[in-house]
Amino acid sequence: MHHHMSLLRDLQALDHYIDRLRQEVAELDNGERLREKIERSRRRLEEVKARYQEIHATATNQELRLQDLGERIRRAEADLYSGRITNPRELQLLQHEIEQAKQSREDMEVEMLRIWERMETMKNDIDEAERDLQYAERLYQAHVEDYNQRKAALESEIAFHLSERADLAAQIDSDALARYEQLRQRLGGTAVAVVEQKACSVCHTLLTPYILKRLQNEDALIACESCGRLLYDPLLAH
């Protein structure tokens, strides 16, 4: 059984390595945070564009109002200078109306300049948001390519070692292998403990003379009385 214990020890070392590879795969960054960054950048771009459309609609409405006001001033001035109105009071009211309309137009033109400035700022914000989104998308694409390559390499290595494990397991007594598998599942992946200075290498319990004698003399699977793991003494394997 010493030979099978040596094989079980090798199998456990291989299993531990495969477990580490699987853990590496599980811990690979699949780019979730970068995807979230893309979504934030996309939402920001949509928000900026929406605000720009609102401002653009305001500007369009303001231009129409200016056109309408300009037309009203033109008609009022035409009436004022046509000679058709001769009543001084009516002329005075018309003149006052024209002056108010021109003041309103001036105020609206000042506001229109402010709107244009805001639109220009919003255009710059849109350009910046688009650049941020494009950069985030390029970064994510590069990350995903690296992630897929790394994942594929790890999975290929795992497949190779699983094949190696199958070959190794085929050399082990079926009963010994079954017990190993049960202990490995029950004890967190470590079913075999090495005897080191007459103690169990996992739980560090000092082995009794009875257990040490059994290891030397019996062709059987001997377990640690404390943790239950199969004991392997490398000195007995030679």
RAQUI-V578225 format. One record per run of one state. SS is the DSSP state (~ for helix, > for strand, _ for the rest). FROM is the first residue (numbers start at 1). TO is the last residue. Records with the same first field share a line. If there is no record, write none. Layout:
SS=FROM-TO, FROM-TO
This chain:
_=1-1, 28-31, 83-87, 170-173, 187-191, 197-198, 201-205, 207-208, 218-222, 224-229, 233-233, 237-238
~=2-27, 32-82, 88-169, 174-186, 209-217, 234-236
>=192-196, 199-200, 206-206, 223-223, 230-232
